[in-house]
Amino acid sequence: MEITNSDVMQLTFQAFLILVLGMVLWRFMVSFSKKSSKPKGSNYFDTKYKDKWNR
């Protein structure tokens, strides 16, 4: 069994295609997760003492 030049080119093309599609999918997921994630905020430090101090 001999590996021809066309087999190598086809394998290289498939590897490149998988790499590009993976990067596109990764960027899409990053942009989607940034849109959906918002800071929840916390009321842990909201105390009566803080309210009086700000006045």
N, C-alpha and C positions, 0 to 999 in steps of 0.2 A: 504494500500500500504506500503510495507516494503522495506527498502533499504538494499540490500545484500552487502556482502563483495566484490563480483565481480563488482558490480556497483561502489563502492567507488574506487576500483583499476583502473577501466576503466576511471573514471573521473580524477583521479590523473595522469594517463598516458597521457591523452589528455591535461591536463593543463601543464604538463612537456614538452610535444611535442610542444605546442604553444610557451612556453617560450624559448625553444632552437631555434626554427625556427625564432622567433622574434629577438633574439640576433644575429643569423647568418645573417639575412637580414639587421639588423642595422650595423653590421661590414662591410658588403659588400657595403652599401650605403656610409659609412664614407670613405672607401678606394676609392670608385669611385669619390666622391666629392673632395677628396684631389688631385687626378690626374688631374681633369678637372679645378680646380681653381688655377690660377697663378696670382701673383701680377701684377696688370695692370701698375703700375708705374705712376708717375705724373710729369708733367713738370712745376708745379706751382712754384717751387723754382729755376728753371733754368732761370736765368736772366743774363743780360750782366754784372751786377756788380759781380755776383758770378764767372763768367768766368774770369773776370779781377783779382779777388782776388786770384784765384787758380794759376795764372801765377806767 
